[in-house]
């Protein structure tokens, strides 16, 4: 057996250093995630080319148009 003494203060200091390093890395990752989320386009910034109109329109307008067309089809079937 080894009679090597472990200094609890030194061991505690190393543990705190490792925990601090992990927390710093987690903080950096959270910052990167927040930055990337802010750069994602929202639906009001997404444009799609409408072949019928020959121009680009908001994605939300395309969805509204699809729902209107579906409603018309449903009305014809009833």
Protein Blocks (a to p, Z undefined) as FASTA:
>chain_A
ZZbdcdfklmmmmmmmmmmmmmmmmmmmmmmmmmmmmmpccfklpccddfklopacdfkl
mmmmmmmmmmmmmmmmZZ
